[in-house]
Amino acid sequence: MDTPAPVAEAGQPSTTPVDFDRLPAVEGRRAFSAEWWLARGHLKAGSGELFVSLITALSILGVVLGVAVLDCVLAVMSGFEIDLRDKILGANAHVVVMRLGGGVEATPELLKTVEDVPGVEHAAPFVYSEMMIRSRFGTSGVVFKGVDPERTGAVTEVLNQIQRGVDGKSDTEAQKRAVFTSLVGTLTGVGPDGDTAYPTMIVGNELATDLQVEPGDVVQVINPLGSGPSMMGMPTPTVRSFRVAGIFHSGMFEYDTKWTYVSVAAAQDFLKQPNTVTGIEIRVKDIDAVEPISREIEGKLGYPFYARHWRNLNQSLFEALALEKLVMGLILSLISGVAGLLIISNLYMMVLTKRREIAILKAMGAGAGTVLRVFVMVGAVIGLVGATLGTLLGYAGCLFLSWYQWPLETDVYYLSSLPVVFEPENFASSAIVALLICLLATVYPAYRAASLDPVEGLRYE
């Protein structure tokens, strides 16, 4: 049987036969390969379709920029969040155990009971109070914290944060430990009172700058409540001198300007509570598992003990950071949304310029589902190419920021460079969101193409 030829002009048959071998083979009853062949043809620039191809290129470029910018911003925001979390957990324990109605008797048996809880690494007693501190050059309100030099170094990062002691810089771990261990006992210094031994204290570098003190200098700690009300009914403040044994730097302005460390024994003696502490600090193996570990500790110790972990102690702060990250992600996703509008315009232009082809395809027996899938594939290819290239560009941008170490103003951020953290879930979520936007953008144009009546499409042809 001869292959029919297309009509060339005035009803005369063409001498050039139609090459049906160019059509893709359809195996079995599946037409996916033919639909993909048609979709791929729509993505190529044809005669008189340069404007449509330009919109296609702009759509891909919009998706690329949207994904790349979102990846870089989320990497930087994750870096700030993790750096802030590490600084908070460096100065504070993962879990804190306290007792309702009063202090805690931190007996060896109680500490061992806490450390035997699965997931707990170390535990240490602490004393917490708020005081005033003064030197010859200034006065400030501070957090007065008593720690156990033998145990606290394994619970918090204060040991590693020590900058310098009386002998100068503390560069090695042994030098830092020597400064930290000096909290137990007394210390003499230099100057007019150099021969006088005082209990020791470690202060933050910003607080030391405000008070203009150096290791070896003497400061006075003032307890406003003192030993109770006087004869006039007003509290009588008590004052005790401490010698600065070292200076620490946590990187958090709030801690470096307000926190001071003394030994538990010195704090108990000053506060007149020789047998009790404020609570027990705990370090866990997995910081994300603090909630079940806290419940396990409460169950083991029983009432009136209770445990609070770093998540609920800083809940408002981390919720604000998570909300900021979410809002920034939504705002930057609008770039991909603009690319989605371009995809709608692009596909709608394709539908208008290819009405005849769509009508012929449907007249030959193609169903509405086939036409719908063809145009969805076009949008999916745009989204997939844009998301892939955008992810690669975003990863390259993050590598550049990490390598360049973008400098920051330390007086504002207390970070020397821009923090960049590579989190695979951020890259994956950016690409998935962009791809979903592109797929949603194909719905209306694909529906219009699928609902085209072949008679209307060929009416004026």
C-alpha positions in Angstrom: 0.0 0.0 0.0 1.4 3.4 -1.0 2.2 6.0 1.6 -0.1 9.0 1.1 1.6 12.3 0.4 0.6 15.7 1.9 -1.2 18.2 -0.3 1.2 20.8 -1.6 -1.0 23.3 -3.5 -4.3 23.6 -5.4 -5.2 20.1 -4.5 -2.1 18.6 -6.3 -0.5 15.8 -4.4 3.2 16.3 -3.3 5.9 14.0 -4.7 7.6 14.0 -1.3 6.3 11.2 1.0 5.8 11.6 4.7 8.6 9.9 6.7 6.8 8.1 9.4 10.1 6.5 10.5 11.0 9.7 12.3 8.2 9.1 14.8 9.4 7.4 18.0 8.4 3.8 18.4 5.6 3.2 20.9 6.2 -0.1 22.7 3.3 -2.0 24.0 0.4 0.3 24.9 2.5 3.1 26.4 2.7 6.4 24.6 5.2 8.1 27.0 8.0 8.1 24.4 5.8 9.9 21.8 4.6 12.4 24.4 8.2 13.1 25.4 9.2 13.5 21.7 6.4 16.1 21.2 7.4 17.9 24.4 11.0 18.1 23.4 10.0 19.5 20.0 8.0 22.3 21.8 11.2 23.3 23.7 13.2 23.8 20.5 13.2 27.1 18.7 11.2 27.0 15.4 10.6 29.4 12.6 8.8 32.4 14.0 9.0 31.2 17.6 12.1 33.1 18.8 10.0 35.1 21.2 8.6 31.9 22.8 12.2 30.6 23.0 13.3 33.8 24.7 10.6 33.4 27.3 11.7 29.8 27.9 15.3 30.9 28.5 14.1 33.7 30.9 12.0 31.1 32.7 15.0 28.8 33.2 17.1 31.7 34.2 14.5 32.8 36.8 14.4 29.4 38.3 18.2 29.2 38.4 18.6 32.5 40.2 15.8 31.8 42.6 17.2 28.5 43.7 20.8 29.8 43.8 20.0 32.8 45.9 17.8 30.8 48.3 20.5 28.2 48.8 23.1 30.9 49.6 20.8 32.8 52.0 19.7 29.6 53.8 23.3 28.5 54.2 24.3 31.8 55.8 21.2 31.8 58.1 21.9 28.3 59.2 25.5 29.3 59.9 24.3 32.1 62.1 21.8 29.9 63.9 24.3 27.1 64.5 27.0 29.5 65.7 24.5 31.1 68.1 23.4 27.7 69.4 27.0 26.6 69.9 27.9 29.8 71.8 24.8 29.4 74.0 25.6 25.8 74.7 29.2 26.7 75.3 28.3 28.8 78.2 25.4 26.8 79.5 24.7 23.1 80.1 22.4 21.0 77.9 20.1 20.2 80.8 19.7 21.8 84.2 18.2 20.0 87.2 16.8 22.1 90.1 14.6 21.5 93.1 11.3 23.2 93.8 11.3 25.3 97.0 15.0 25.5 97.6 18.5 24.4 96.8 19.9 21.0 96.0 22.3 18.9 98.1 24.7 17.8 95.5 25.9 14.6 97.1 28.1 12.2 95.2 25.2 9.7 95.2 22.9 12.3 93.5 25.5 13.1 90.9 26.0 9.4 90.2 22.3 8.8 89.9 22.1 11.6 87.2 25.1 10.4 85.3 23.7 6.8 85.2 20.8 8.0 83.1 21.2 6.8 79.5 22.4 9.6 77.3 24.1 11.6 80.1 27.8 12.2 79.8 28.7 14.4 82.7 27.1 16.3 85.6 28.4 19.1 87.8 26.9 21.2 90.6 26.6 25.0 90.3 25.6 28.0 92.3 23.8 30.9 90.5 23.1 34.4 91.8 23.0 38.0 90.6 25.4 40.4 92.2 27.1 43.8 91.6 30.8 44.1 90.9 33.1 47.1 91.2 36.7 48.1 90.6 38.5 51.4 91.0 37.2 52.4 87.5 33.7 51.1 87.2 30.6 49.2 88.5 28.4 46.6 86.8 25.7 44.1 87.5 26.8 40.5 86.9 25.9 36.9 87.1 27.8 35.3 90.0 28.2 31.6 89.2 29.9 29.1 91.3 31.4 26.1 89.5 33.3 22.9 90.3 36.7 23.1 88.5 37.0 19.3 88.5 33.6 18.7 86.8 32.4 21.8 85.0 35.1 21.7 82.4 33.5 18.5 81.0 29.9 20.0 81.1 30.4 23.5 79.5 33.0 25.1 77.3 34.1 27.7 79.8 37.5 25.9 80.2 38.2 26.2 76.5 37.1 29.9 76.4 39.8 31.1 78.8 42.0 33.7 77.0 44.6 34.5 79.5 45.6 34.2 83.2 48.0 35.9 85.6 51.0 34.6 83.7 49.8 35.9 80.3 48.1 34.0 77.5 46.6 30.6 78.0 47.2 29.0 74.6 47.5 25.3 75.6 44.9 23.1 77.3 47.2 22.7 80.3 47.5 26.5 80.8 43.8 26.9 80.5 43.2 24.1 83.0 45.7 25.7 85.4 43.8 29.0 85.3 40.5 27.2 85.8 41.8 25.0 88.6 43.1 28.2 90.4 39.5 29.0 91.3 39.9 26.6 94.2 41.8 28.4 96.9 43.2 31.9 97.1 45.6 33.9 95.0 48.1 36.8 95.5 48.8 39.4 92.9 50.7 42.5 92.2 50.4 46.1 93.3 49.7 47.6 96.7 47.6 44.6 97.8 49.7 42.0 96.0 50.7 40.3 99.3 47.0 39.7 100.3 45.5 36.4 99.2 41.9 36.6 98.0 39.5 34.0 96.6 39.8 33.9 92.8 37.4 34.8 90.0 37.2 34.5 86.2 35.5 37.4 84.3 34.5 38.0 80.7 36.8 40.0 78.4 34.1 42.7 77.9 33.5 43.0 81.6 37.3 43.2 82.2 37.4 46.1 79.7 34.5 47.9 81.3 36.1 47.6 84.8 39.6 48.1 83.4 41.0 45.1 85.2 43.6 42.5 84.3 44.4 39.1 85.8 45.9 39.7 89.2 43.8 42.8 90.0 41.2 42.9 92.8 37.5 43.5 92.5 34.7 43.7 95.0 31.5 41.7 94.7 28.5 43.2 96.4 25.5 41.1 97.5 22.6 43.6 97.7 20.5 41.3 99.9 23.4 40.5 102.2 22.6 38.8 105.5 19.0 39.9 105.7 17.2 43.0 106.9 18.8 45.4 109.3 17.3 47.1 112.3 15.8 49.6 110.0 14.1 46.9 107.9 16.4 47.4 104.9 18.7 44.7 103.6 22.4 45.1 104.6 24.7 44.5 101.6 27.7 42.4 102.1 31.0 42.9 100.2 33.8 40.5 99.5 37.0 41.0 97.5 38.1 38.6 94.8 41.2 38.5 92.7 40.9 38.1 88.9 42.6 34.8 88.0 41.7 34.8 84.3 39.6 36.3 81.5 37.4 34.3 79.2 35.9 35.1 75.8 32.7 33.2 74.7 31.9 35.3 71.7 28.5 36.3 73.1 28.2 39.9 74.3 25.7 39.0 77.0 28.0 36.5 78.6 31.3 38.4 78.1 29.8 41.5 79.8 27.8 39.9 82.6 29.1 36.4 83.6 31.7 35.7 86.3 32.9 32.4 87.7 34.1 31.4 91.1 34.4 28.1 92.9 31.3 26.4 94.3 32.9 26.6 97.8 33.6 30.4 97.5 30.0 31.0 96.2 28.5 29.0 99.1 30.5 30.8 101.7 29.7 34.2 100.3 25.9 33.4 100.0 25.8 31.7 103.4 24.5 28.4 102.0 27.3 25.9 102.9 25.5 22.6 102.1 23.4 23.4 99.0 23.8 24.5 95.4 21.3 26.0 93.0 21.2 22.9 90.8 23.1 20.4 88.7 24.4 21.0 85.1 24.3 18.1 82.7 25.9 17.4 79.4 24.3 14.9 77.1 25.6 12.9 74.1 22.9 14.0 71.7 21.7 17.6 72.0 18.6 16.8 69.9 17.6 14.1 72.5 17.4 16.4 75.5 13.7 16.2 75.9 13.4 12.4 76.5 16.6 12.5 78.6 15.1 15.3 80.8 11.9 13.3 81.3 14.1 10.3 82.3 16.0 12.3 84.8 12.8 13.7 86.3 11.4 10.2 86.6 14.5 8.9 88.3 14.9 11.7 90.8 11.2 12.2 91.4 9.4 15.1 93.0 10.4 17.9 93.9 13.2 17.8 91.3 12.6 19.1 87.8 14.7 19.4 84.7 14.9 22.0 82.0 16.9 21.7 78.8 18.5 24.2 76.4 15.5 24.1 74.0 12.9 25.4 76.5 15.4 27.7 78.2 16.0 29.5 74.9 12.7 28.6 73.3 11.7 32.2 72.3 15.1 32.9 70.7 15.2 29.7 68.6 11.6 30.1 67.6 12.3 33.6 66.4 15.3 32.3 64.4 13.3 29.5 62.8 10.5 32.0 61.9 13.0 34.4 60.4 14.5 31.5 58.3 11.0 30.4 57.2 10.0 34.0 56.2 13.2 34.6 54.3 12.7 31.3 52.5 9.2 32.2 51.5 10.2 35.7 50.4 13.1 34.4 48.2 10.8 31.7 46.8 9.0 34.5 45.1 11.9 34.7 42.6 10.9 31.2 41.6 7.3 32.4 41.6 8.1 35.0 39.1 9.8 32.3 37.0 6.5 30.4 37.3 4.6 33.3 35.8 7.0 33.3 32.9 6.4 29.6 32.4 2.6 30.3 32.3 3.2 33.0 29.7 5.5 30.7 27.8 3.2 27.7 27.7 0.2 29.9 26.9 2.0 31.4 24.0 2.9 27.9 22.8 -0.8 26.9 23.0 -1.7 30.0 20.9 1.0 29.4 18.3 0.4 25.7 18.0 -3.4 25.5 17.9 -3.2 23.9 14.5 -0.7 21.2 15.6 -2.7 20.5 18.7 -6.0 20.2 16.7 -4.4 17.9 14.2 -2.9 15.8 17.0 -6.4 15.4 18.6 -8.0 14.8 15.3 -5.6 11.9 14.8 -6.9 10.3 18.0 -4.7 11.8 20.7 -6.7 12.2 23.9 -6.9 15.2 26.2 -4.6 13.4 28.7 -1.9 13.1 26.1 -2.0 16.8 25.2 -2.1 17.6 28.9 1.0 15.5 29.7 2.9 17.0 26.8 2.7 20.5 28.1 3.2 19.4 31.7 6.5 17.8 30.5 7.5 21.1 29.0 7.1 22.9 32.3 8.7 20.0 34.2 11.8 20.2 32.0 12.1 23.9 32.5 11.8 23.4 36.3 14.2 20.4 36.4 16.9 22.2 34.3 16.5 25.4 36.3 16.5 23.6 39.7 19.6 21.6 38.8 21.6 24.5 37.5 20.4 26.7 40.4 21.5 24.1 42.9 24.9 23.8 41.3 25.2 27.6 41.2 24.1 27.9 44.8 26.6 25.3 45.9 29.3 27.1 44.1 28.3 30.4 45.7 28.3 28.8 49.1 31.8 27.4 48.4 33.0 30.9 47.4 31.5 32.5 50.6 33.1 29.8 52.7 36.5 30.2 51.0 36.5 34.0 50.9 35.6 34.3 54.6 33.5 37.5 54.1 34.6 39.8 56.9 32.1 41.1 59.5 32.1 43.9 62.0 33.0 42.1 65.2 31.5 44.8 67.4 28.1 44.0 65.9 28.1 40.3 65.2 31.0 39.0 67.3 31.9 36.9 64.3 35.0 37.6 62.3 33.6 36.2 59.0 30.3 35.2 57.5 29.3 31.7 58.7 28.3 29.3 55.9 26.9 25.8 56.7 26.1 23.3 54.0 22.9 21.5 54.9 21.7 19.0 52.2 18.1 19.4 53.3 18.3 23.2 52.5 19.5 22.5 49.0 16.9 19.8 48.5 14.0 21.9 49.7 15.0 24.8 47.5 15.1 22.6 44.4 11.8 20.8 45.3 10.0 24.1 45.9 11.2 25.5 42.6 10.2 22.3 40.8 6.7 22.3 42.4 6.2 26.0 41.4 7.1 25.1 37.8 4.7 22.1 37.8 1.9 24.2 39.2 2.5 26.9 36.5 1.8 24.3 33.8 -1.7 23.4 35.0 -3.7 26.2 33.4 -1.9 26.3 30.0 -1.9 22.5 29.8 -5.6 22.4 30.6 -6.4 25.0 27.9 -4.4 22.9 25.4 -6.1 19.7 26.4 -9.6 21.2 26.1 -9.0 22.7 22.7 -11.7 21.6 20.2 -10.1 20.3 16.9 -12.8 22.0 14.8 -12.0 25.4 16.4 -8.3 24.8 16.0 -8.6 24.1 12.3 -11.5 26.5 11.5 -9.3 29.2 9.9 -6.6 26.9 8.5 
